[in-house]
């Protein structure tokens, strides 16, 4: 009995250790993500790294996509970035960070570190990235300015803030309420960076939208109320697919948050990850 219990305990410890990244992060992961013992298959040789949006975290942002990709045979990894000590959420019954708040360049450096951990753990030369909102734009800074192009095969953005946002015109009101804007930007530096006309967006615009060797997919919804105007999410480049959710499913009302849970959007993601085996997109 002691031997059996000891064996069961040892197996449990090994299973728990497989969920911990090499740097000891213990924050909750979405189902299917961050199994650091996962080894990519021949069918899916690139691990998939999921990057959440502003005011979000990896657990809640990827509750739908992470287990879907794991079930399809991918090695899936997700990070939290841009967190501020003491700012947390109790959503889903867990104490979770509220991330995506830090300055985008600093968050991109965190992504670079995480991708290096994934590549070392899995032995993969490259990863694919799927990001939502800021998480769809931030990796492009990594590709453009932090040498990430040689480590990434595909970048798929769900409603990405690629060229900033007016927040349906709210950013134009900031000069009239300087105290409020300064307070928000103090807590959320990424909010300032993502505003149209910011220094960060000027830096991003100083180089082409895309870098050679990476395939880009942008998935947008006409009902986006956060990254506006929604067409500014699109990228210009020789290896870009700009997709509109309603072109595939005219009846969908998915907006900025719901796009990360839309069956149609997630089907577009899986097609983009494996275009050789793409199937007709589900409308739902």
Secondary structure, DSSP 8 states (H G I E B T S, - for coil): -HHHHHHHHHHHHHHHHHTS-TT---S---TTB--TT----STT-SEEEEE--TTB-HHHHTTTHHHHHHHTT--EEEE--S--TT-EE-GGGS-EE-BS-S-HHHHHHHHHHHHHHHHHHH--S-EEEEEETHHHHHHHHHHHHSSGGGGEEEEEEES--TT-B-TTTGGGGGGG-HHHHHHHHHH-HHHHHHBTT-HHHHHHHTS-S--TT-EEEEEE-TT-SSSSSGGGG---STTEEEEEHHHH-TT----TTGGGT-HHHHHHHHHHHTGGG-------
